[in-house]
Amino acid sequence: MAAERMIDANGVELCTEAFGAPSNPPVLLIMGTGASMLWWEEDFCRLLADGGRFVIRYDHRDTGRSVTYEPGSPAYTGADLVDDAVGVLDAHGIPAAHLVGVSAGGAFAQLVALDHADRVRSLTLISTTGAVPMDRELPPPTEEFMRFVSSARVDWSQTDSVIDYLVGYSRVLAGGRRPFDESAVHDLIRRDVERARDFAAVQNHDLLSQGEQSRKGLSSIAVPTLVIHGTADPMFPFEHGRALAQEIPTADLLALEDAGHGVERADWETIAEAVLRHTSTPRDYA
């Protein structure tokens, strides 16, 4: 059984939820900025737990049921969100875990591996790019993505306006090469909005300073790393995933054909199987 648990991490209250037996190898799921743990959907978490992993997901600050701040006034930095991942491990008594991060969560996972290497067993980096500068030129987001970001309007005081905006944003992130399940996305977003302490506070993630950044390069990451990237990702085009896999000496690359940005339901089994293999010893997974 899974149950939400409020923890203290770095002096703030965060909401976490665990799946599977605590005696199994731990997997910490790190979502991107602006997204609560609900975006690691429960059935996906159970695929990993049923594969013999102890899976933890959590709400970032200003998402879900975790601590919230006045919209427009975040009293923390991006570096604090990185430290929160370590704080979640501390609260659960986990010395080191396999980290799985998507989008900005993938960047957070890289920074944990760079600055807290002893806390990381492996990395799985989904739909992300380098957390520290890479000496190479990479393509910008697609024109369609930038057009939506620059033109879409939302009234954060109106639930329907927020949901419509986020459904539209999710449609763009999906990349346009596959059918878009608007009904399922709409339901997920509504649950996310209704569950949050103050959903408007999620805007604070757009205002965060980076805080103190790691001075180490990606080439210093020594843990086994799996990069998973959709070929139709509009935020970080596929070249970002390829570059990331080339920069990290231990990395392998799994391309998801026609997938956009994020963990799409159509790819759950593929991603879960890849994560289980990546986080296993021969005795863990046949």
Phi, psi and chi 1 to 4 in degrees:
 res  aa     phi    psi   chi1   chi2   chi3   chi4
   1 MET       -  143.4  -64.2  -66.7  -69.0      -
   2 ALA  -104.4  144.3      -      -      -      -
   3 ALA  -147.4  138.6      -      -      -      -
   4 GLU   -68.0  145.9  -70.6 -172.5    1.5      -
   5 ARG  -139.8  126.8  173.1 -174.5  166.7 -167.0
   6 MET   -84.5  131.9  -56.1  -55.8  -64.1      -
   7 ILE  -127.4  163.4   65.1  164.4      -      -
   8 ASP  -101.2  123.3  177.9   85.8      -      -
   9 ALA  -133.4  116.8      -      -      -      -
  10 ASN    56.2   35.5  -56.1  -50.4      -      -
  11 GLY    83.2    7.4      -      -      -      -
  12 VAL  -128.4  161.5  -59.1      -      -      -
  13 GLU   -93.5  123.6 -171.5  177.3   49.4      -
  14 LEU  -121.2  148.6  -59.5 -179.5      -      -
  15 CYS   -99.2  127.9 -176.0      -      -      -
  16 THR  -125.8  163.9   71.9      -      -      -
  17 GLU  -148.5  135.0 -171.7  171.4   24.9      -
  18 ALA  -118.3  149.2      -      -      -      -
  19 PHE  -130.8  138.1  -58.4   79.5      -      -
  20 GLY    93.1 -177.1      -      -      -      -
  21 ALA   -85.1  130.1      -      -      -      -
  22 PRO   -59.6  -18.6  -24.6   35.2      -      -
  23 SER   -76.9  -11.8   58.3      -      -      -
  24 ASN   -82.0  162.4  -73.1  -23.4      -      -
  25 PRO   -56.9  130.2  -26.1   35.3      -      -
  26 PRO   -81.3  138.2   28.5  -32.8      -      -
  27 VAL  -124.8  120.2  173.7      -      -      -
  28 LEU  -101.2  121.9  179.6   66.4      -      -
  29 LEU   -95.5  124.4  -57.0  178.4      -      -
  30 ILE  -117.4  111.7  -50.2  174.7      -      -
  31 MET   -81.1  165.4 -171.7   38.5   68.5      -
  32 GLY   -77.2  170.4      -      -      -      -
  33 THR   -64.0  148.4   56.2      -      -      -
  34 GLY    81.1    3.0      -      -      -      -
  35 ALA  -130.3  132.9      -      -      -      -
  36 SER   -80.6  178.1   77.1      -      -      -
  37 MET   -66.9  -15.7   67.1  179.5  176.5      -
  38 LEU   -59.9  -23.2  -69.4 -169.1      -      -
  39 TRP   -72.9  -15.6  -70.5   87.0      -      -
  40 TRP   -87.3   89.2  -65.0  110.0      -      -
  41 GLU   -64.7  150.1  -65.4 -165.5   57.8      -
  42 GLU   -57.1  -42.7 -175.6  171.4  -33.2      -
  43 ASP   -66.4  -32.5  -73.7  -13.6      -      -
  44 PHE   -66.6  -44.6  175.1   77.8      -      -
  45 CYS   -58.0  -38.7  -64.9      -      -      -
  46 ARG   -71.6  -29.1  -66.8 -165.1 -176.6  -78.7
  47 LEU   -59.3  -41.8  -75.9  174.6      -      -
  48 LEU   -71.4  -43.7  -63.2  177.3      -      -
  49 ALA   -63.3  -40.7      -      -      -      -
  50 ASP   -67.2  -20.2  -70.3  -13.4      -      -
  51 GLY   -86.0    7.7      -      -      -      -
  52 GLY    93.5   33.5      -      -      -      -
  53 ARG  -121.1  151.3  -58.3  -65.3  178.4  -90.6
  54 PHE   -97.0  108.3  179.9   55.5      -      -
  55 VAL  -105.5  129.7 -179.3      -      -      -
  56 ILE  -122.6  128.6  -58.6  171.4      -      -
  57 ARG  -119.3  158.5   63.1  179.3 -175.6  173.3
  58 TYR  -154.6  157.8   68.2  100.3      -      -
  59 ASP   -87.1  127.6  -68.2  -33.8      -      -
  60 HIS   -62.8  164.2  -70.4  -60.2      -      -
  61 ARG   -54.3  144.3  -55.1 -175.6 -166.3 -157.8
  62 ASP    65.9   18.8  -81.4  -35.2      -      -
  63 THR  -134.0  155.1   73.5      -      -      -
  64 GLY    53.3 -132.3      -      -      -      -
  65 ARG  -101.2    8.1  -68.0  178.8  175.8  149.0
  66 SER   -77.3  173.8  -72.0      -      -      -
  67 VAL   -52.1  139.9   61.7      -      -      -
  68 THR  -124.0  154.5   58.5      -      -      -
  69 TYR  -120.9  164.6  -60.0   78.2      -      -
  70 GLU   -58.4  128.2 -175.3   72.0   21.7      -
  71 PRO   -54.1  128.9  -28.6   37.2      -      -
  72 GLY    95.2   -6.2      -      -      -      -
  73 SER  -137.5   64.3  -58.2      -      -      -
  74 PRO   -71.4  129.4   27.0  -34.3      -      -
  75 ALA   -99.6   43.3      -      -      -      -
  76 TYR  -159.0  170.8   60.1   96.0      -      -
  77 THR  -122.7  174.7   66.6      -      -      -
  78 GLY   -60.4  -34.0      -      -      -      -
  79 ALA   -62.5  -32.7      -      -      -      -
  80 ASP   -66.1  -35.8  -69.5  -42.6      -      -
  81 LEU   -67.3  -33.2  -63.6 -176.1      -      -
  82 VAL   -64.4  -47.7  174.7      -      -      -
  83 ASP   -63.6  -29.4  -69.9  -19.8      -      -
  84 ASP   -62.1  -35.1  -74.8  -12.3      -      -
  85 ALA   -60.6  -42.7      -      -      -      -
  86 VAL   -66.3  -38.1  177.8      -      -      -
  87 GLY   -62.3  -35.2      -      -      -      -
  88 VAL   -64.4  -42.3  171.8      -      -      -
  89 LEU   -61.6  -43.7  -63.5 -177.7      -      -
  90 ASP   -58.4  -45.9  -70.8  -18.8      -      -
  91 ALA   -64.5  -28.1      -      -      -      -
  92 HIS   -95.1    4.7  -75.6  -90.4      -      -
  93 GLY    67.7   34.6      -      -      -      -
  94 ILE  -107.5  115.2  -63.7  172.9      -      -
  95 PRO   -65.4  -40.1  -18.5   31.3      -      -
  96 ALA  -155.0  147.0      -      -      -      -
  97 ALA  -139.6  163.5      -      -      -      -
  98 HIS   -80.3  124.9  -58.5  -77.4      -      -
  99 LEU  -101.5  132.1  -54.5 -171.5      -      -
 100 VAL  -123.9  114.6 -178.9      -      -      -
 101 GLY  -125.9  142.8      -      -      -      -
 102 VAL  -118.6  140.6   62.7      -      -      -
 103 SER    55.3 -126.8 -165.9      -      -      -
 104 ALA   -60.8  -27.9      -      -      -      -
 105 GLY   -62.2  -30.5      -      -      -      -
 106 GLY   -68.4  -36.8      -      -      -      -
 107 ALA   -65.8  -42.7      -      -      -      -
 108 PHE   -58.9  -42.3  -62.1  157.5      -      -
 109 ALA   -62.5  -41.0      -      -      -      -
 110 GLN   -60.5  -42.9  -66.6  168.1   55.5      -
 111 LEU   -68.2  -35.1  -67.8  169.9      -      -
 112 VAL   -61.9  -43.1  174.4      -      -      -
 113 ALA   -65.4  -33.2      -      -      -      -
 114 LEU   -74.8  -40.3  -71.2  170.6      -      -
 115 ASP  -105.8  -14.0  -64.8  -25.1      -      -
 116 HIS  -137.2   55.3  -53.1  -84.2      -      -
 117 ALA   -58.1  -29.8      -      -      -      -
 118 ASP   -71.6  -10.9   59.7  -36.8      -      -
 119 ARG   -94.7    0.2  -50.5  -57.4  -58.9  -89.0
 120 VAL  -120.5  123.7 -178.1      -      -      -
 121 ARG   -87.4  -40.1  -64.7 -169.8 -174.4 -174.6
 122 SER  -159.7  166.1   74.4      -      -      -
 123 LEU  -122.8  138.2  -69.0  175.7      -      -
 124 THR  -124.5  120.3  -58.7      -      -      -
 125 LEU  -117.0  114.2  -51.1  173.8      -      -
 126 ILE  -113.9  130.2  -54.6  171.2      -      -
 127 SER    52.1   48.4  -59.9      -      -      -
 128 THR  -136.9 -174.6 -167.6      -      -      -
 129 THR  -141.4 -178.0 -169.5      -      -      -
 130 GLY   -64.2  135.3      -      -      -      -
 131 ALA   -79.5  -19.4      -      -      -      -
 132 VAL  -125.6  160.3  -65.9      -      -      -
 133 PRO   -57.0  140.7  -26.1   35.3      -      -
 134 MET  -115.0  138.5  -64.6 -173.6  -74.0      -
 135 ASP   -83.7   64.7 -173.1   20.6      -      -
 136 ARG  -160.1  154.9   59.5  177.9   75.9 -155.2
 137 GLU   -92.0  129.8 -171.2  171.3  -20.2      -
 138 LEU  -122.4  150.8  -67.2  170.8      -      -
 139 PRO   -69.3  147.1   24.6  -33.7      -      -
 140 PRO   -77.1  174.1   31.5  -36.3      -      -
 141 PRO   -57.1  159.0  -24.5   34.5      -      -
 142 THR   -67.6  160.2   64.2      -      -      -
 143 GLU   -60.7  -39.8  -70.1 -175.8    7.7      -
 144 GLU   -62.8  -42.1 -178.0 -178.4    8.8      -
 145 PHE   -62.0  -47.7  176.3   85.2      -      -
 146 MET   -67.1  -33.8  -67.5  -53.8  -61.5      -
 147 ARG   -64.7  -42.3 -173.8  163.4   52.0 -111.5
 148 PHE   -65.1  -48.3  179.9   89.5      -      -
 149 VAL   -59.4  -36.9  169.8      -      -      -
 150 SER   -84.6  -19.5   63.3      -      -      -
 151 SER  -114.8  -22.2   63.8      -      -      -
 152 ALA   -68.2  142.9      -      -      -      -
 153 ARG  -122.7  147.4  -62.2  -68.1  178.5  -96.7
 154 VAL  -147.4  141.0   56.1      -      -      -
 155 ASP  -102.9  104.1 -178.8  -12.8      -      -
 156 TRP   -67.9  -11.5  -69.9   96.2      -      -
 157 SER   -88.3   -7.1   67.3      -      -      -
 158 GLN  -115.9  117.0  -62.4  -65.3  -36.7      -
 159 THR   -57.2  -45.1  -63.0      -      -      -
 160 ASP   -63.9  -37.4  -72.3  -17.0      -      -
 161 SER   -64.6  -42.2  176.5      -      -      -
 162 VAL   -63.7  -45.4  170.6      -      -      -
 163 ILE   -63.8  -46.2  -68.2  173.3      -      -
 164 ASP   -59.0  -41.8  -70.9  -14.8      -      -
 165 TYR   -63.0  -46.0  165.7   75.0      -      -
 166 LEU   -72.1  -31.7  -68.1  175.3      -      -
 167 VAL   -64.5  -43.5  169.3      -      -      -
 168 GLY   -61.9  -41.5      -      -      -      -
 169 TYR   -64.3  -42.2 -173.7   47.0      -      -
 170 SER   -63.7  -36.5  -63.3      -      -      -
 171 ARG   -62.6  -43.1 -178.7 -176.8  -66.7  106.0
 172 VAL   -65.1  -43.7  171.9      -      -      -
 173 LEU   -62.0  -28.0  -72.3  177.6      -      -
 174 ALA   -66.0  -16.9      -      -      -      -
 175 GLY    92.2  -16.4      -      -      -      -
 176 GLY    82.8    2.3      -      -      -      -
 177 ARG   -99.6   -8.9  -63.2 -173.8 -168.0  170.9
 178 ARG  -125.1  161.2  -65.9  175.7  171.9  177.7
 179 PRO   -60.6  142.0  -22.7   33.1      -      -
 180 PHE  -104.5  120.7  178.9   68.2      -      -
 181 ASP   -85.8   82.2 -169.9  -15.8      -      -
 182 GLU   -62.9  -37.2 -178.7  167.3  -23.2      -
 183 SER   -63.0  -45.6  176.4      -      -      -
 184 ALA   -66.4  -40.9      -      -      -      -
 185 VAL   -66.8  -41.5  171.9      -      -      -
 186 HIS   -59.9  -43.1 -173.2  -79.8      -      -
 187 ASP   -64.2  -43.7  176.7   67.5      -      -
 188 LEU   -61.8  -44.8  173.2   58.7      -      -
 189 ILE   -66.3  -41.7  -69.7  170.0      -      -
 190 ARG   -60.6  -43.9  177.5  169.1  -71.5  -79.2
 191 ARG   -62.4  -38.5  -73.1 -171.5  -71.4  114.4
 192 ASP   -64.4  -44.8 -162.0   18.1      -      -
 193 VAL   -65.1  -45.0  171.2      -      -      -
 194 GLU   -70.3  -27.4  -67.7  176.0  -12.5      -
 195 ARG   -80.7  -24.8  175.2  175.7  172.1  -87.7
 196 ALA   -68.4  146.7      -      -      -      -
 197 ARG   -61.3  -46.5  -71.3 -172.5 -178.2 -176.3
 198 ASP  -154.0   94.9  178.6    5.8      -      -
 199 PHE   -62.8  -29.1 -162.6   84.6      -      -
 200 ALA   -61.0  -23.8      -      -      -      -
 201 ALA   -66.6  -17.4      -      -      -      -
 202 VAL   -61.7  -21.2   76.5      -      -      -
 203 GLN   -59.7  -23.1  -61.0  170.2   85.4      -
 204 ASN   -60.5  -26.5  -74.3  -26.8      -      -
 205 HIS   -64.1  -25.2  -75.9 -165.5      -      -
 206 ASP   -78.0  -10.2  -64.9  -30.6      -      -
 207 LEU  -106.4    0.5  -54.8  174.8      -      -
 208 LEU   -72.5  136.5  -64.3 -178.6      -      -
 209 SER   -80.1  159.1   63.6      -      -      -
 210 GLN   -70.4  -28.8  -69.1 -178.7  -29.1      -
 211 GLY    75.5 -167.3      -      -      -      -
 212 GLU   -70.8  122.2 -173.5  174.3  -12.9      -
 213 GLN   -96.2  154.4  -88.4 -159.6  -51.0      -
 214 SER   -64.9  142.2  177.1      -      -      -
 215 ARG   -95.3   -0.1  -63.3 -179.3 -179.1  178.8
 216 LYS   -85.6  155.4  -60.3  175.4 -176.8  177.1
 217 GLY   -93.9  161.9      -      -      -      -
 218 LEU   -61.5  -25.1  -65.5  176.7      -      -
 219 SER   -65.5  -14.1   62.0      -      -      -
 220 SER   -86.7   -5.2   66.4      -      -      -
 221 ILE   -71.7  122.0  -67.3  178.1      -      -
 222 ALA  -110.3  -10.3      -      -      -      -
 223 VAL   -78.7  154.0  -62.7      -      -      -
 224 PRO   -55.8  132.8  -23.7   34.4      -      -
 225 THR  -131.2  135.3  -59.9      -      -      -
 226 LEU  -120.4  123.4  174.4   63.0      -      -
 227 VAL  -102.0  124.8  177.2      -      -      -
 228 ILE  -118.3  125.8  -58.4  176.9      -      -
 229 HIS  -147.2  134.6 -145.6  100.2      -      -
 230 GLY   -77.6  141.7      -      -      -      -
 231 THR   -74.9  -10.9   62.0      -      -      -
 232 ALA  -114.9   24.1      -      -      -      -
 233 ASP   -65.5  118.2 -170.4  -32.1      -      -
 234 PRO   -84.9  -21.2   31.8  -34.2      -      -
 235 MET   -82.8  -52.1  179.7 -175.0  -70.9      -
 236 PHE  -119.5   90.4  -62.2  124.6      -      -
 237 PRO   -50.8  157.5  -31.0   38.5      -      -
 238 PHE   -51.1  -30.1 -176.8   71.1      -      -
 239 GLU   -58.8  -26.3  -72.3   78.7    1.1      -
 240 HIS   -65.0  -43.2  -72.5 -107.1      -      -
 241 GLY   -65.7  -42.0      -      -      -      -
 242 ARG   -63.2  -42.8 -179.2 -176.0  -70.9  120.7
 243 ALA   -63.8  -41.5      -      -      -      -
 244 LEU   -61.3  -43.0 -169.6   56.4      -      -
 245 ALA   -65.8  -30.1      -      -      -      -
 246 GLN   -78.0  -31.4  -67.7  170.9  -11.3      -
 247 GLU   -75.3  -33.3  -69.8  -79.1  -25.8      -
 248 ILE   -93.3  116.1  -60.4  174.2      -      -
 249 PRO   -57.8  -30.5  -22.8   32.4      -      -
 250 THR   -90.6    3.5   59.8      -      -      -
 251 ALA   -88.4  144.5      -      -      -      -
 252 ASP  -114.4  155.8  -67.5  -40.9      -      -
 253 LEU  -118.8  129.7  174.1   63.3      -      -
 254 LEU  -115.3  115.1  171.4   60.7      -      -
 255 ALA   -90.9  133.2      -      -      -      -
 256 LEU  -103.8  107.7  -60.0  177.1      -      -
 257 GLU   -64.7  126.0 -165.6   64.6   31.6      -
 258 ASP    67.4    8.1  -67.1  -25.1      -      -
 259 ALA   -80.8  148.7      -      -      -      -
 260 GLY   -92.2 -138.5      -      -      -      -
 261 HIS  -101.9  122.3 -174.8   84.4      -      -
 262 GLY   117.4 -167.5      -      -      -      -
 263 VAL  -108.6   92.9 -178.8      -      -      -
 264 GLU   -81.1  146.4  -59.8  179.5   17.0      -
 265 ARG   -56.4  -36.2  -67.8 -175.1  175.9 -167.9
 266 ALA   -63.7  -19.2      -      -      -      -
 267 ASP  -106.9    2.7  -60.9  -49.0      -      -
 268 TRP   -54.5  -50.8  -79.3    0.0      -      -
 269 GLU   -64.5  -41.1  -69.6 -170.1    4.4      -
 270 THR   -62.2  -46.5  -61.2      -      -      -
 271 ILE   -67.5  -45.3  -66.4  173.2      -      -
 272 ALA   -61.4  -44.2      -      -      -      -
 273 GLU   -62.1  -40.6 -178.5  177.4  -17.5      -
 274 ALA   -65.3  -41.7      -      -      -      -
 275 VAL   -66.3  -41.6  170.4      -      -      -
 276 LEU   -62.3  -42.2  -70.8  171.4      -      -
 277 ARG   -67.3  -40.4  -70.0 -171.0 -179.2  -80.6
 278 HIS   -67.5  -29.7 -177.8   60.3      -      -
 279 THR  -101.8   14.4   59.6      -      -      -
 280 SER  -109.4  160.4   70.6      -      -      -
 281 THR  -104.0  167.9   64.9      -      -      -
 282 PRO   -54.7  -27.7  -29.9   37.0      -      -
 283 ARG   -79.5  -22.5  -73.3 -179.6  -61.6  174.1
 284 ASP   -75.7  -36.4  -66.7  -30.7      -      -
 285 TYR  -149.8  121.5 -168.3   71.0      -      -
 286 ALA   -89.6      -      -      -      -      -
